[in-house]
Amino acid sequence: MKVNQITARGYAGAEDKHLYKLALTGLFAAMSYVVFTFLQIKITLPGGDATSIHLGNAVCVLGALVLGGFYGGLGGAIGMTIGDLFDPVYVVYAPKTFILKLCIGLITGLVAHKLGRINEISDKKKVFRYVLAAAVCGLLFNVVFDPMVGYFYKLLILGKPAAQLVLAWNITSTSINAVTSTLVSVAIYMPLRSALIRAGLFDRLR
């Protein structure tokens, strides 16, 4: 009987943690949508295209640091994909956005939680180093693959001959976004982590 009770409590605890993470995934999706949609600086490009300076990727990275790569990446991917779907310029790029933002989260989570195990260590300096490395790796992936995938997506799938003309703009904006998103996500995560620990909520994210 005791074994069954312990097993039931463990199962219930796992279910609660799963639901907790799903709820927070929705919260991060909402935040990434708001930040990407309403706080972006849109730059109009030739051929009716556009690029933008935004902090949507910072929310994606922050989600991956807090919730893990899959949940955090999913939240960021959903939020920014919805942002694309409601924008007549970006709507055609929604599939690309979902895949790339999910990958940002997965890579960030891999470095932070699988390699650095930031939820299991208490040394703040070590946590900071892994958090910074995770953010850099996730966003460096985006700097390389967002313009590259965007170029071939526009050229081969959308048939846009102006793809090469806007490539340099995309590289520039993606690089700016990467630097700012790295600084913002790390700057927010470190005090947020301390606040979660003090509130007794950090263990629910392990």
N, C-alpha and C positions, 0 to 999 in steps of 0.2 A: 504493500500500500504506500509506504513512504517513497519507494523508488518511483512509483507512478505519479505521486504528488510532485516530487522534485522534477520529473520529466515534464509534467504538465506546466509547472511554473516556468521552466526553462523555455518551453515552446511558446508560452504566452509572452515571455519577455522578448523572445526573438521576433514574434509577431508585432509587438508594440514598437520595437526598435525599427522594424521595417516600415510600419505606418508612419512613424515619426519622421523617418528619412523621406518618405514619399511626400508628406506634407511640406517639409522644408524644400524639397525639389520644386514643388509648385510655387513656393515663395520666391525661390531664386529665378524661376522662369518668369514670374511677374516682374521682378526687379530688372532682369536683363532686358525684358521688353520695354519697360519704361525708360531705362537708361539709354538703350539703343535708339528708341523712337523719338524721344522728346529732348534728349540732351546731345544729339549729334550735330556736327557741323557738316552739312552736305555740300559737296563740290561737284558742280555740273561739268560733264566731260563731253567731248565730241561724239556725235552719233546718238544723242539722246541718253547717254549713259551717265553714271554718277559714281562717286566714291565718297567716303565720309570719315571724319575724325570722331571717334566715339569711345566710350568706356564699357561697352557691352562685354568685351572679352575679359575685362577685370572681374565682372560678376561671375563669368564662367569659371575663371581660375579660382576665385574665392569660394565658389560652390564646391569645386573639386577638393580644395584644401579642407573645407569643413565637413563635407559629406562623403568624400571619396570620389574617385575618378568617374565612375559610371553615373551616379546620381547627380553630381555637380555638373558634369558635362551635359547630361540630359536636360537639366534645368536651363542651362545657358543656351543649348541648341534649340529647345522648344521656344523659349522667349524670343530669341533673335529671328527664328524662322517665322514666327507669327508676325514679327515686325516687318519682315520681307513681304509676307502675304498681303499686308495692308498697305503696302507702298507700291504704286503702279510702276515705278522705276525698278525696284528690287524684286518684284514678285517672281520673275523668271529665274532668279538665283536662289530661291528658297531651298531646293534640294541640296545644292552645294553648301549653303550656309549650315544646314542641319548636320551634314556629315563632318564638315571641318570643325565646327564648334564642339561637337561631341568628341572629336579627336583631341582637341585642346584639353578638355576635361580628363580624358583617359590618360594622356601623357603626363599631365600635371599630377594626377592621382597616383600614377605608377611611381613617379620619382618621390613624391611626398610620403605616400603611405606604404608602398611595397619596398622601396629602397631605403627611405629615411625613417619609416615607422614613426612619424611625428606624433601620433596619438599614444605612443608607448614610452616616450622619453620626456623628461622634465627639464633638461638643460636648455634654457631659453636661447643661448647662443647657437647650440647645435640645431635646435628647432628652426631658428631664423635662417641658418645656412641652407637647410634642406628646403624650407619654404621658398626662399629666393631661387634656389636651383630649379625647383619644380616649376615655378612661374616662368622662369627664363626658358626652360625646355619646352613647355607647352606653347608659349607665345613665339618662340623661335620657329617651331614647326609651322605656325600660322604665317609667319613672315615669308617662309620659303614656299609653302604649298598654296596659300590663298591666292597670290598673284598668278602662280603657275597653273593651278587648276582653273582659276577664273579665266585665264587666257584661252586655254583649250576648250573650256566650256562655252565661251562666247564664240570661238572660231568654228568648232566642230558641231556643237549641238544647236546653238542659236544662229550660226551662220553670219556672225557680225564681222564684216571686213575691217572695222575700226578697232578690232581687239588689240592689235599691236600698238596703236596710237595711245591707248589708255593704260597700257601695261606699266609704264614708268610712274604714272600717277598712283596706280594701285600699290606698287611697291613702296612708294613714299608714304602713303597714308597708312598702310599696314605696319610699316616700321614705326611710325609715330604712335600708332595705337598700341603697339607691343611695348614700347618704352613706358608710356603713361600707364598702361594697364598693369605692368609689372610693379611699378612704384605704388600704385593705388591699392592693388590686391594685397601686397605684402604689408603695407602700412595699416590696412584695416584688419587683416587676419590676426596679427600679433596681439593687439589689445582685445580683439573679439575672443580670441582663445582664452585669455586670462579672465574675461568676464564670464565666459561659459563655465570655466572651472570653478569660479567663486559661486556661481549660481547653482552648481551641482548638476549641470546639464551636459557637461563634456563627456561623461561616461556613456551617455546614451548614443553618442556618435562613434564609439569605438567599434 
